């Protein structure tokens, strides 16, 4: 259904008309997403700009959260412990030392492993 350009009140501003190119461009820019993601969000939650904005923010938050380790969540501790092949206690210590970023924890663990190997080599040589 085409958007009525005569309606400019709050009701019209509160809805996203996916059939109108200018509205897709406007809302994509405003919400900082691609037109495809905007269309998917509208399909998922409806035409309400408020609901679409909330859905997109939630998706951005989830994407950012995937690379962070939440040691307060037991399922996360189990997952990352298995992934890094270490005990949960060692994982918690690594997170405390390196921060919650999975990339930083991985780099920290590699550095620790390399340092341990170097210490063993020095010990054997002595």
C-alpha positions as CSV (number, residue, x, y, z in Angstrom):
1,X,0.0,0.0,0.0
2,X,1.4,3.4,-1.0
3,X,2.1,5.9,1.7
4,X,-0.1,8.9,1.7
5,X,2.0,12.1,1.5
6,X,-0.9,14.1,2.8
7,X,-0.6,12.5,6.2
8,X,2.3,14.0,8.0
9,X,1.2,13.7,11.6
10,X,2.5,11.5,14.4
11,X,0.7,8.4,13.2
12,X,2.5,8.6,9.8
13,X,5.9,9.2,11.3
14,X,5.5,6.2,13.7
15,X,5.2,3.8,10.8
16,X,7.7,2.6,8.2
17,X,6.3,2.2,4.7
18,X,8.6,-0.4,3.0
19,X,6.9,0.2,-0.3
20,X,8.3,3.7,-0.5
21,X,12.0,4.0,-1.6
22,X,12.5,7.3,0.2
23,X,11.2,5.9,3.5
24,X,13.4,2.9,3.2
25,X,16.4,5.2,2.6
26,X,15.4,7.5,5.4
27,X,14.9,4.7,8.0
28,X,18.0,2.8,6.9
29,X,20.1,5.9,7.4
30,X,18.4,6.8,10.7
31,X,18.7,3.3,12.2
32,X,22.2,2.7,10.6
33,X,21.3,-0.5,8.9
34,X,21.1,-1.7,5.3
35,X,17.8,-1.6,3.5
36,X,17.7,-5.4,3.5
37,X,18.1,-5.6,7.3
38,X,15.4,-2.9,7.7
39,X,13.0,-4.8,5.5
40,X,13.7,-8.0,7.4
41,X,13.1,-6.2,10.7
42,X,9.8,-4.8,9.4
43,X,8.7,-8.3,8.3
44,X,9.7,-9.7,11.7
45,X,8.1,-7.1,14.1
46,X,5.7,-5.0,12.0
47,X,5.7,-1.5,10.6
48,X,6.0,0.4,13.9
49,X,9.2,2.5,13.8
50,X,9.6,2.1,17.6
51,X,9.4,-1.7,17.4
52,X,11.7,-1.9,14.5
53,X,14.2,0.3,16.2
54,X,14.1,-1.8,19.4
55,X,14.5,-5.0,17.3
56,X,17.5,-3.6,15.5
57,X,19.2,-2.5,18.7
58,X,18.6,-5.9,20.2
59,X,20.2,-7.6,17.2
60,X,23.2,-5.2,17.3
61,X,23.6,-6.0,21.0
62,X,23.4,-9.7,20.4
63,X,26.0,-9.5,17.7
64,X,28.4,-7.5,19.9
65,X,27.8,-10.0,22.8
66,X,28.9,-13.0,20.8
67,X,32.6,-12.2,21.2
68,X,32.3,-11.5,25.0
69,X,32.7,-14.0,27.7
70,X,30.2,-13.7,30.6
71,X,31.7,-15.6,33.5
72,X,28.6,-15.0,35.5
73,X,26.7,-17.4,33.2
74,X,27.4,-21.1,33.7
75,X,26.6,-22.1,30.2
76,X,29.0,-19.5,28.8
77,X,31.8,-20.8,31.2
78,X,31.1,-24.3,30.0
79,X,31.1,-23.3,26.3
80,X,34.3,-21.2,26.4
81,X,36.1,-23.8,28.6
82,X,35.5,-26.5,26.1
83,X,36.4,-24.1,23.2
84,X,39.8,-23.2,24.8
85,X,40.3,-26.7,26.3
86,X,40.9,-25.4,29.8
87,X,39.2,-25.7,33.2
88,X,36.5,-23.2,34.2
89,X,38.8,-21.9,37.0
90,X,41.6,-21.2,34.4
91,X,39.1,-19.5,32.1
92,X,37.9,-17.2,34.9
93,X,41.5,-16.4,35.8
94,X,42.2,-15.6,32.1
95,X,39.1,-13.4,31.9
96,X,40.2,-11.6,35.0
97,X,43.6,-11.0,33.5
98,X,42.8,-10.2,29.9
99,X,39.2,-8.9,30.0
100,X,35.9,-10.3,28.7
101,X,36.8,-10.2,25.0
102,X,37.2,-13.8,23.6
103,X,39.9,-12.7,21.3
104,X,41.9,-11.1,24.1
105,X,41.4,-14.2,26.3
106,X,42.5,-16.5,23.4
107,X,45.7,-14.4,22.9
108,X,46.4,-14.4,26.6
109,X,46.1,-18.2,26.8
110,X,48.4,-18.6,23.7
111,X,50.9,-16.3,25.4
112,X,50.7,-18.3,28.6
113,X,51.2,-21.6,26.8
114,X,54.2,-20.2,24.9
115,X,55.7,-18.9,28.1
116,X,55.2,-22.3,29.8
117,X,56.9,-24.1,26.8
118,X,59.8,-21.6,27.0
119,X,60.2,-22.3,30.7
120,X,60.3,-26.0,30.1
121,X,63.0,-25.7,27.4
122,X,65.1,-23.5,29.7
123,X,64.7,-26.0,32.5
124,X,65.9,-28.9,30.3
125,X,68.8,-27.0,29.0
126,X,70.1,-26.2,32.5
